[in-house]
């Protein structure tokens, strides 16, 4: 699973910057960057908020890759 890559791809597809998404979630931009780089994994509650903010379901963020990798 590559949550960080999926998060970044979903965020950019939604046309949002890290700062915009972080502000919407009430977290620091640096924290969001850590999630995208795979340094940290968000809590389930934050991940659900991310999916809602990006207009995707949790499967999009948690599946192996939204790039089609198996």
SULRA-V822189 format. One record per residue. N is the residue number from 0. RES is the residue in one letter. SS is DSSP state (@ for helix, = for strand, . for the rest). PHI is phi in degrees with one decimal (none if undefined). PSI is psi as a letter, one per 30 degrees, with the letter a starting at -180 (NA if undefined). Layout:
N | RES | SS | PHI | PSI
N | RES | SS | PHI | PSI
//
This chain:
0 | X | . | none | k
1 | X | . | -127.1 | i
2 | X | @ | -55.7 | e
3 | X | @ | -59.3 | e
4 | X | @ | -64.4 | e
5 | X | @ | -61.4 | e
6 | X | @ | -62.1 | e
7 | X | @ | -61.7 | e
8 | X | @ | -65.1 | e
9 | X | @ | -66.8 | e
10 | X | @ | -64.5 | e
11 | X | @ | -68.6 | e
12 | X | @ | -64.0 | e
13 | X | . | -81.6 | f
14 | X | . | 73.4 | g
15 | X | . | -110.5 | k
16 | X | . | -85.9 | l
17 | X | @ | -59.0 | e
18 | X | @ | -63.1 | e
19 | X | @ | -62.9 | e
20 | X | @ | -67.0 | e
21 | X | @ | -59.6 | e
22 | X | @ | -61.6 | e
23 | X | @ | -63.8 | e
24 | X | @ | -88.5 | f
25 | X | . | 75.0 | h
26 | X | . | -123.4 | l
27 | X | . | -74.9 | k
28 | X | @ | -59.7 | e
29 | X | @ | -62.2 | e
30 | X | @ | -65.5 | e
31 | X | @ | -61.2 | e
32 | X | @ | -59.9 | e
33 | X | @ | -63.0 | e
34 | X | @ | -65.0 | e
35 | X | @ | -65.7 | e
36 | X | . | -84.7 | f
37 | X | . | 78.4 | g
38 | X | . | -74.9 | e
39 | X | . | -135.1 | l
40 | X | . | -115.4 | k
41 | X | . | -72.3 | l
42 | X | . | -65.3 | l
43 | X | @ | -59.7 | e
44 | X | @ | -60.5 | e
45 | X | @ | -68.3 | e
46 | X | @ | -61.5 | e
47 | X | @ | -64.6 | e
48 | X | @ | -62.2 | e
49 | X | @ | -61.5 | e
50 | X | @ | -58.9 | e
51 | X | @ | -62.0 | e
52 | X | @ | -64.2 | e
53 | X | @ | -93.2 | f
54 | X | . | 71.4 | h
55 | X | . | -125.3 | l
56 | X | . | -94.1 | l
57 | X | @ | -61.0 | e
58 | X | @ | -59.7 | e
59 | X | @ | -61.9 | e
60 | X | @ | -81.5 | f
61 | X | @ | -103.3 | f
62 | X | . | -70.5 | l
63 | X | . | -51.3 | e
64 | X | . | -163.9 | k
65 | X | . | -82.7 | g
66 | X | . | -87.6 | f
67 | X | . | 96.2 | g
68 | X | . | -65.4 | k
69 | X | . | -107.6 | NA
//
